[in-house]
């Protein structure tokens, strides 16, 4: 099974999303939050091309947008919002329509770093999350521990699908209010 980078983000948010995507596929309801997020991504990418790299701490480099990456070795694929190619290396950038960096954002970004490493054959030491509403850039160091944890998450997604296991209700059930799969859970109020 090829795991999508977005699957890691969804798995950390709620493993049931993976279940309803791959094990028992159902029609997902597009929420207003999803539609707004897609529009914000598009606008940010358009504006980003005109901004200076100084906000990322670079004096030179080239931005590359919406690039597809695939790693047979990792069994992983994804479309990265942007990466910056500099003389110091390549740095993935993920745009988020959020006011803070969440754990699932972090590991999604580390997965993109792994894809960049595999594609270019050079280590990726850092990455950036751009928070759209705040117009803020957050640097994330890509540590050996984060790489290992991300590889374990890839395995956990594959395991959930292979076992066809229906996950428990997430501890943070407040996330269920805006979930596109909420109607299918049956045990979430």
Helices and strands as residue ranges (DSSP letters): E 3-4, H 5-13, H 15-18, I 19-23, H 32-48, G 53-56, E 62-71, E 76-86, E 89-96, H 103-120, E 126-131, E 136-141, H 144-163, G 173-178, H 182-185
